[in-house]
Amino acid sequence: MPKISFVIPTRNRSKLVVEALQSIQQQTETDWEAVVVDDHGSDDTQEAIAKLSDARIKYYRLPDNCGNGVASARNYGNQLAQAELIAVLDSDDVCLPERAQLAVDSYDTHGWDFYSTNRITEDMLTAERKSPSLPDEWDAEAFKTYSYVTHSSVVYTKKAALEIPYNSALPVLDDYDLISRFMEAGKKMHLDPKAMTVIWRRHPATVTNDSVSIQKAYLQAIRHWRGWVKENVDLSKLAK
């Protein structure tokens, strides 16, 4: 059993997912596995991954009977992961070298169910980099107001992930919804704002104007479902 499993959903991003995997290969903690779940893609992802020639990297294709979309791919990968700790990584992001070691050490010290860190945001067109300001520690009330979690920085226990899977019925914000349900279930949440573990890469295909409006609608809906906001929410704005 490896110390940590990286679960990476992907679809038609062979070049980017290889870069993500290469960043995992550069980890200072070498006892890891990477579970890549191909969400019904049609490019050369499988062949590109095979060229890395690393037995720790495992490619799977999301079965047709397991749905489709990033939430379904994450849930499938979490089931396949062998380690007690599961690190989330989107296929267009890359890890910094100490990510795995920092997570393992933090878990040994704090025994959390859910862990997140700071990030470097990189504009892939301009190469500009910046980092956000985060709370000094996990702040549930602040999270109810805005999401300060970068999902590619997240590590959670496999036990918690199987107990509370991603909601594959949501077209967006499956990550925010998952964290909200972890909180409501009383899971131990831990934030290390001083740890920098991932480069969150932004590019033209990351977010469209249409998806921004959909995300705003679902954000309000999720907050409403959790009882975090009292005002009425117009559910007719949600994507069909």
C-alpha positions in Angstrom: 0.0 0.0 0.0 1.5 3.4 -1.0 1.5 6.3 1.5 -0.6 8.5 -0.8 -2.7 8.0 -3.9 -3.1 10.9 -6.5 -6.5 10.6 -8.3 -6.6 12.5 -11.6 -9.7 12.7 -13.7 -9.1 13.7 -17.3 -10.7 14.0 -20.7 -8.8 14.8 -24.0 -5.9 16.5 -22.3 -3.1 14.2 -23.0 -0.3 16.8 -23.0 -1.6 18.5 -19.8 -2.1 15.2 -17.9 1.4 14.1 -18.7 2.7 17.3 -17.2 0.6 16.7 -14.1 2.1 13.2 -13.8 5.6 14.4 -14.4 5.1 16.8 -11.4 4.1 13.8 -9.3 7.2 11.9 -10.4 9.3 14.8 -9.0 7.8 14.4 -5.5 10.3 14.2 -2.6 8.1 11.4 -1.2 8.4 8.6 -3.6 6.0 6.1 -2.1 2.9 7.1 -4.1 0.6 5.9 -6.8 -1.2 7.9 -9.5 -4.7 6.8 -10.6 -5.7 8.4 -13.9 -9.4 8.1 -14.8 -10.2 8.8 -18.4 -13.7 10.2 -18.7 -14.6 8.8 -22.1 -11.9 10.7 -23.9 -11.0 10.2 -27.5 -7.3 11.4 -27.7 -4.0 9.6 -27.1 -4.0 9.9 -23.3 -3.4 6.2 -22.7 -0.5 6.0 -25.1 1.0 9.3 -23.7 0.9 7.9 -20.2 2.4 4.6 -21.2 5.5 6.4 -22.5 6.2 7.6 -19.0 7.1 4.0 -18.2 6.3 4.2 -14.4 4.5 1.3 -12.7 3.2 3.7 -10.1 1.0 5.4 -12.7 -2.2 3.5 -13.4 -4.6 4.3 -16.3 -8.3 3.4 -16.1 -11.1 4.3 -18.4 -14.3 5.3 -16.7 -16.8 2.4 -17.4 -20.0 3.4 -19.2 -22.1 2.1 -16.3 -20.4 4.5 -13.9 -21.7 7.6 -15.5 -19.7 10.5 -16.9 -18.2 13.8 -15.9 -15.5 14.8 -13.4 -17.5 13.8 -10.3 -18.1 10.3 -11.5 -14.4 10.0 -12.6 -13.3 11.2 -9.1 -15.6 8.7 -7.3 -14.3 5.9 -9.5 -10.7 6.8 -8.9 -11.3 7.1 -5.2 -12.6 3.5 -5.1 -9.6 2.3 -7.0 -7.0 4.2 -4.8 -5.0 1.9 -2.6 -3.6 4.4 -0.1 -5.2 5.7 3.1 -4.7 9.3 1.9 -6.1 10.5 -1.5 -4.7 13.6 -3.1 -6.9 15.4 -5.6 -5.3 16.7 -8.8 -7.0 18.2 -11.8 -5.3 17.2 -15.1 -4.4 20.8 -16.0 -2.6 21.5 -12.7 0.8 20.5 -11.4 2.1 19.6 -7.9 5.1 21.2 -6.2 7.8 18.7 -5.2 6.9 18.6 -1.4 3.2 18.2 -1.8 3.0 14.5 -0.9 5.5 14.7 2.0 3.7 17.7 3.5 0.3 15.9 3.4 1.7 12.7 5.0 3.5 14.7 7.7 0.4 16.8 8.4 -1.8 13.8 8.7 0.6 12.1 11.1 0.5 15.2 13.3 -3.1 16.3 13.1 -5.1 13.2 12.0 -7.6 15.2 9.8 -10.2 13.9 7.4 -9.7 16.8 5.0 -6.7 18.9 4.3 -6.0 21.8 2.0 -3.2 24.3 1.4 -2.3 27.4 -0.5 -1.6 27.6 -4.2 0.3 29.4 -6.9 -2.1 30.7 -9.6 -0.5 30.7 -13.0 -1.9 32.3 -16.2 -0.7 29.9 -18.9 -1.0 32.7 -21.5 1.0 35.4 -19.7 3.0 33.3 -17.3 1.9 35.7 -14.5 1.9 34.1 -11.0 0.2 35.1 -7.8 -1.1 33.5 -4.6 -4.3 34.3 -2.6 -4.6 35.3 1.1 -6.1 32.5 3.2 -7.4 32.3 6.7 -4.8 31.4 9.4 -6.6 28.1 10.0 -9.7 26.3 8.8 -12.6 28.8 9.1 -16.0 27.2 8.5 -17.9 30.4 8.7 -15.7 32.0 6.1 -16.1 29.0 3.8 -19.8 29.4 4.0 -19.3 32.9 2.5 -16.7 32.2 -0.1 -14.6 29.1 -1.1 -11.0 29.7 -0.3 -10.1 26.0 -1.1 -8.2 25.1 -4.3 -9.4 21.6 -5.0 -6.1 20.5 -6.5 -4.5 21.2 -3.1 -6.9 18.9 -1.3 -6.1 15.6 0.4 -8.7 13.6 2.2 -8.8 10.1 3.8 -10.2 7.3 1.6 -12.6 6.4 4.4 -14.1 9.8 4.3 -14.2 10.0 0.5 -16.1 6.7 0.3 -18.5 7.7 3.0 -19.2 11.1 1.3 -18.7 10.8 -2.5 -19.0 13.6 -5.0 -22.5 14.4 -6.2 -22.3 13.4 -9.9 -25.8 15.0 -10.5 -24.2 18.5 -10.2 -22.9 19.9 -13.5 -20.6 22.3 -11.6 -19.2 22.9 -8.1 -19.1 19.2 -7.2 -16.0 20.1 -5.1 -17.7 22.9 -3.1 -20.7 20.7 -2.5 -18.4 17.8 -1.3 -16.6 20.1 1.2 -19.9 21.5 2.4 -21.1 17.9 3.2 -17.8 17.0 4.9 -18.4 20.0 7.1 -22.0 19.1 7.8 -21.0 15.6 8.7 -18.5 16.9 11.3 -15.4 15.8 9.5 -12.1 17.1 10.9 -11.0 19.9 8.5 -7.5 21.3 8.4 -6.0 24.2 6.4 -2.3 24.9 6.2 -2.1 28.4 4.6 1.7 28.5 4.8 2.1 25.3 2.7 2.4 25.9 -1.0 1.7 22.6 -2.8 0.2 23.1 -6.2 0.2 25.4 -9.3 -3.3 26.1 -10.3 -3.1 26.8 -14.0 -5.6 29.0 -15.8 -6.2 28.9 -19.5 -8.9 29.8 -22.0 -10.7 26.4 -21.7 -10.8 26.6 -17.9 -14.0 28.7 -17.4 -16.4 30.1 -19.9 -18.8 33.0 -19.4 -21.7 30.6 -19.5 -20.3 28.4 -16.8 -19.6 31.4 -14.5 -23.3 32.3 -14.4 -24.2 28.6 -13.8 -21.6 28.3 -11.0 -23.1 31.4 -9.3 -26.6 29.9 -9.4 -25.4 26.5 -8.0 -23.3 28.2 -5.4 -26.3 29.9 -4.0 -28.3 26.7 -4.3 -25.7 24.6 -2.4 -25.6 27.3 0.4 -29.4 27.2 0.5 -29.5 23.4 0.7 -27.0 23.4 3.6 -29.1 26.1 5.4 -26.2 28.7 5.2 -28.4 31.4 3.6 -31.9 32.3 4.5 -33.1 34.2 1.4 -35.0 32.4 -1.3 -33.1 31.0 -4.1 -34.4 31.0 -7.7 -33.8 27.3 -8.6 -35.1 28.0 -12.2 -31.7 29.4 -13.0 -30.0 26.0 -12.4 -28.8 24.2 -15.5 -31.2 21.6 -16.8 
